[in-house]
Amino acid sequence: MKNLVFAFALLTTAAAPPPGINASVHPAAEAPGSQERHTEALLIRLREQHELPALAAVVVSSDTTLGLVVTGIRRQGQPEMVEPADRFHLGSMGKAITATVIARLIEEGTLAWTTRPVDVFPELATAIHPGYRDITLEQLLRHEAGMPAYDSTAEIRGASARAGSGSPRDQRRAFSAWLLQQRPHVTPGTRAEYSNAGYPVAAAMAEAATGEAWESLVESKLARPLGINLVYGLPARGDSPQPWGHKPKSAFLGMATYRNAVEPQPPGDGWALGVIFEPAGDYSLSLADYAKFLQLHLAGLAGRDGLLKASSIQRLHAGPGEYAMGWFLREFDGTAAHWHTGSTDTFFSRVIMLPERNIAVAVLTNVGSETASTATREAAMELLRIRGQPAAL
C-alpha cells in the first residue's frame, strides 16, 4: 500500500450520451469546439476502458478554469450520476494544502521555516531524540527530517493507538511527541525520503504555536479566504449523496476469463485515515474548489501576490531535489513539471502543473487501483496534449 495517502465541465452541442454514460457539464466554458468534444469523449472512453465508476478532470490557467468535466456514477450498482459539485478525495495531493496553510502562518510571523519541534513543544526539551533536535519545519515539509514512511494501514492504526482518545489536536500532539523520541528512520538532512508522518508533526507544531486546532487553521487561513468547501475524510462520510470510494476485485466470467471489477466501500465502515494523518492527505474537495487552489499556486509561480505572497508560493515549489513542499519536481521537454498523486485505496487523484506554460490539470476517480492510476495518467497527458502541451508524467 505504498504512498497510502497520498498519487472538463464544458457545455457542448454534442448529442446526449447514450444510456449509462454521464458527462456533467460546468458552465465555465460554454463554447463548443474540438477540444471540448475531445475532452468529453476522452474521459468517457477511459472510464469505460478501465471500468471506473467515475472519472473527472479540471484544467486551469492562473486566471481561469479552462474546463471541468465529471463523468460516471457515484456508487457502483446505483444509478446516481456524479455532479460537478461532488467532492473527490485528494489523498497525498492534500500535502500541498497543508504546506500552504503553514506558509500563511509563516507570513504572519507565527512560525518560521526554521522553527524546530523543541521550539514549540517545551516538554520535549530533554526527551527528544538527539537526531530530531535540530530538524526544521521546512525539512518536515520537504521529507528531509528523517521521518519513517507511515505508508501502511498497520502503521496508521498503530499511530492512532499510541495517541489515545483525546481531541484531534491532542492526538496529533501525543503522536508527535512519541515519534520525536524515537530514532530517526534516516539521518535528518542527509537525503529526502517520502514520509506521511512529517506532515502531522508540522501541523501539530502549528497548533502549538497558535493555540488553534488544525481544522480551524485550515478554515481560517485557506478555505474561507479562497471561498472553498473543504471537508475531512471520504466525501460521503456523513453526506451519503456524495461519491463512494471503490476497491478493485476480480470477477470470474467463465473458463479462464477474468475482467476488472470494483466494489463500493461504505464511507463510514471499517478503514479510515484518522485525525492524526488528516494533514498528510485526508481532504476532499470538488473540482471547482480544487481549481481555485491550483490557480493560487499558478499565479504565485508567475510572480503575482494573492492570498500568499508570490515569494512564499515559489518557496513551496522550489528544489533542489525531487521533493518540494507538497509537490514532486521533474523536468521534461525543457520545462518544469510540479506534480503529485494521491490514493487512500478507494480514490485516486493526480495533478500536473506546468508553471512556465501557465497550465495545470487534475484528474480524479473514485476507485483506488493500478487501472485508476493508468487512466488518470493517460487522461492528464492527453488533456495537456490537446491544449498544445507535451505529454508529461
N, C-alpha and C positions, 0 to 999 in steps of 0.2 A: 504494500500500500504506500509506495514511495510518493513523496510530496502530497501527503494526505489532504492538507488544507490548501490545499494550496499547490493553478496549469490550480432590411431597409423598409421604415414604413413609407411606401411610395404609392400614391394613388395613380393607377394607370387605366387606360381604356381597354386593357386586355379582357378577354372573355372571362366570366367567372370560373374558378377552378372546378374540376369535376368533384363528385361526391367524395367525402373523406379527405379532401385537401382544403386547407385553410391558409390564406395569406392575408392576415390582417393588415390594414393599410393605415399609416400615420399621415396626417395632413401636412407634415413638414415639407414635403416636396411633391407637388401635385402634377407637374408637367410630365406627360408621358414621353417615352423615348426608349431607345435601345438599351441604355444602361439599366433603366428601371425594370423593363421586361426581363432582361438577363438576370438581374438580381433576384427577382421573384422566382423565376424558373430554376435558378441555381439552388436556392435554399430548398425548394420543393424536391428537386431531383436528389440532392444529397441526403435529405431527411429520409426519403423513401429508400434510396440505395443502401444506407447504413441502418435503416429500420429504427429511427429515433422517434420518440413520441413528439418532441417539439424541437425546432431549430430556429434561432433568432439572431439577427445581426444589426449592428448600427455602425455607420461610417460618419465621421465628423471631421471638420476643419476647426481651426481655433475659434471661429466666429459663427459657424452654422452647422446644423445637422444635415448632412448630405443625403442621408437615407436611413430608414429604420423599418425593418420588416420582421414580423413574427409569424411562424407557420406551425401547424400541427395541433396537438391536443395537450391539455393539462395533465391528464392521467390516463394511462393505458387501460383500455376497456371501457372508458367513459366517453360520452360524446362532446363534452365541453371543450371548445377550442381555446387556445391561448389568445390573449388580447394584448395590444400594445402596452397597456399599463401594468401588465403582470410582471411580477418580480422573478428574478433568477438568482441563484446562489453564486457568489463570486469566488468562493474558495480563496486560495492564496493571492488572487488578484486584489483582495482586500488589504494586503500588506501596504500597498501604496496609499490607501485611505488612512491607515494608522500613522504612517510616516508623515502624511500631510497635516494631520491634526497636531502631531508633535512639533512640526515646523512652525505652526502658528503660535504654539506656546513659547517657542524659542524667539520668534519675532517679538513677542510681548515681554520677553525678559524673564519669564517664569523658569525656564530651563536654558541650558546651553548645549551645544553639540558635545562639549567636553564634560558635561555633568556625569559623575560616576554614581553607581548604586550607593556607595558609602556616604555620598553627599546628601542623600535623601532618606536613607534607611539608617539612622544612627544606631539602632540595635545591632547592626552588623559590623560595627567598628572593629571589634576584636574577633568576631565569629566568621567573617567572610573568608573564603579560601584565598590564600595569597595570590593565586593565579588570576582571580577575578577582581582584585583590589583596585586596579587602575583601568579597568575597561570603561569605555565611554558610551554615552547614548548613541552616538553616531556608529560606533563599532557594532552595537547591538542591532541596529537597523541595516547595517551592511553585511551581516552574517560573519563578522570578523571578531566576535567576542569569545570564540571557543566553545559555544553552547552545543549540547547534544542535539540531534536532529528532531526528536519527538515527532516522528512521521508514521507512527503505527497506532492502531486503536488501543493496544495494550498500554503503550506509553501515555497516551492521552488519559485513559481511565486511571492509570496509576497516579498521575499528577492530581487528578480530582480527589482521589482517596487521601493523598497527603495533605491537601489544602483544607480539609474539614468542611463544615456546613455553614459557614458564615455568609455574609453578603458577598456578591461578586467581587467587590473591592477587597474585602478581607481575604477571600480565597486567592486572588491574584498576588496579594502581598505575601501570604503564607507560602505559596508555591515559590515565589521569587526568593524569599528568604532561605527556604530549604535548598533550592537549586544553587544559589550562590555560595553555599557552604560545601558543595561537592567539588570534586576535582574536575577541572575543565576537560572537555572532550578532546580538544587540541589546544595548544598554547595560544592564547589570545594574541592577535596581531600578526601571527606568522602566516596564516592563509585563511581564505574565506571558505566556510563550509555551511551550506544551507541549513538553517535551523528555524523551526517553528517556535522554539522556546524563547528566543531573544525578544520577540515582539510582546508577549505578555509581561516580560520583565520591564521593557521600555514603557509599556502602558502603566504598570504599577508604579514606576518612578514618576510618571506624570501625575498619577493620583496622589502620591505622597507629597509632591511639590505644590499641588493646587488645593488639596483637601476635597476634591470632587471625584465622583465615580467616573470611570472611563466612558460609560454610556452618556453621561451628561456632557462630558467634554466633546465627544463626537457630535452631539446635537448642537451645542452652542458654538463650537469653533468651525464646523464644516457643514452639517446638514441644513441647519436653519439659514445660515447666510447664503448658501447655494440654492436654497429652495428645493431640496430633495427629501424624499421619504425613505429613509434608511431603516431597515429592521434587522434584528439579530436572529440567527438560526435559519432553518429552512423556510422558504417562502410561505408554505401552507400551515406552518405552526401557529395555531390559534386563528387561522384565517383560511378555512377549507376551500374557498373558491380559487385559491392560488395554485400554481403548478406544483405537482408532486414530483419528488425525485424518483429515479428508477435504477435498478441494478440489472446487469445482464444475466441471462441464463441460457442454457442450451435446450432446444426443443427437438425431439425426435419425430421426424415426419415420414418415416418409412425405412426400408432396408438401407442402412448406411447413409441416410440423408439427414443432414442437420442444417439448421439455419439459426441466425442470431435472433434472440428474443429478449424481452425485458419484462420485469415485473415491478409494479409500483411499490414504493416503500412509504407506509404511513408516516407522516411527518412527526408525530408525537410518540412513536412506538420504537423502542429499542435505541439504536445508535443516535448519539447527539455529540456535537463537538464540546459543548460545555462552556461555562462562562470564563474559565481561565484562558482559553485559547481563542476567545472572540477576537482579540486584536490581531491574531495571526491569520484570520481569514474566515470569519463567520458572519459576514454581512450579505444581505440580499437587497437588490435594487432593481427597479425597472430599467430597461434600456435607455429610456429618455432621461432618467436621472443619472445613469452612469455616463451618458453623453456629456452632461454638464461638468462632471468631474474630469473627463478627458479634455474638454475644452479649456478648463482651468489650467491644466498642465501644458497643453499645446501653446496657449497664449504666453505662459511664463517662459517656456523654452524659446519663444520668439522675441522675448525681451520686454513683454508687456506686464506691468503690475496689475494685480487683481486682488482676490481675496488674500493671496500671499504675494509678497514681492517676487519679481522675476528672479532675483538672485537666489531666493530660497528654493523656488521650483528647480532652478538649474542645479543647485547643490544636491537636491534629492535625486536627480538623474545623472549626476557626474560619476565617472570612473575614478581611479583606474580599475581594471579588472573586469570580471564577468558580472558582478553584482553592483547595483546602485542601492538606493533605499526604497524598496518596494518594486524594483524593476530589474530585469536582466538586460544586459547590454550586448549588442552584437553589431558587427558591420557587414553589410553585403552590398554589392553593386555600387560601391563608392559612397554609401550613405549609412547613417547610424540608425539602427532599429532598437527601440526600447520595448520590451515585451514581457509577458508573463502568462502562465496558465494557472488554473486552479481546479481542484476537484475534492469533493468530500465523499466520493464513491457513488453518489446518486445524482450529482450535477457535474457538468464540465464546462469550463469557461476559458477563453483565450482572447488576449488583446495584443495588438501590434501597433506601435506608434512610430511614425517616421517624421521626427521633428523638423528636419531640414526641408521636407516636402509638405509640411503642414497638413498631415492627414493621420488619422488613427481609425482602426477597425476593431470591433469586438464581436465575437461570435460565441453564443451560449446555447446550451442544451440541457434538458432535464433528465439526463442519464449519465452515469459515470462508467466509462468503458474505453477500451482501446479504439473501438469504432467511433466513439464520440470524439476522441482526440483527433483521429484521422479526418472526420467530417469537418470539425471546426478549423483544422489546418487548411484543408482544401478550400473551404469557403473563404477564409481570410485571404489566402493567396489570390484566389480568383477575383475577389472584390477589390483588391488592390490593383490587379491587372486591368480590370475593365475601367478603372479610373486613372489609367496611364502610369501605374507604378509597377516596379519589378516584383516578381514572385519573391516572397520573404521566407519566413521560418516554417 
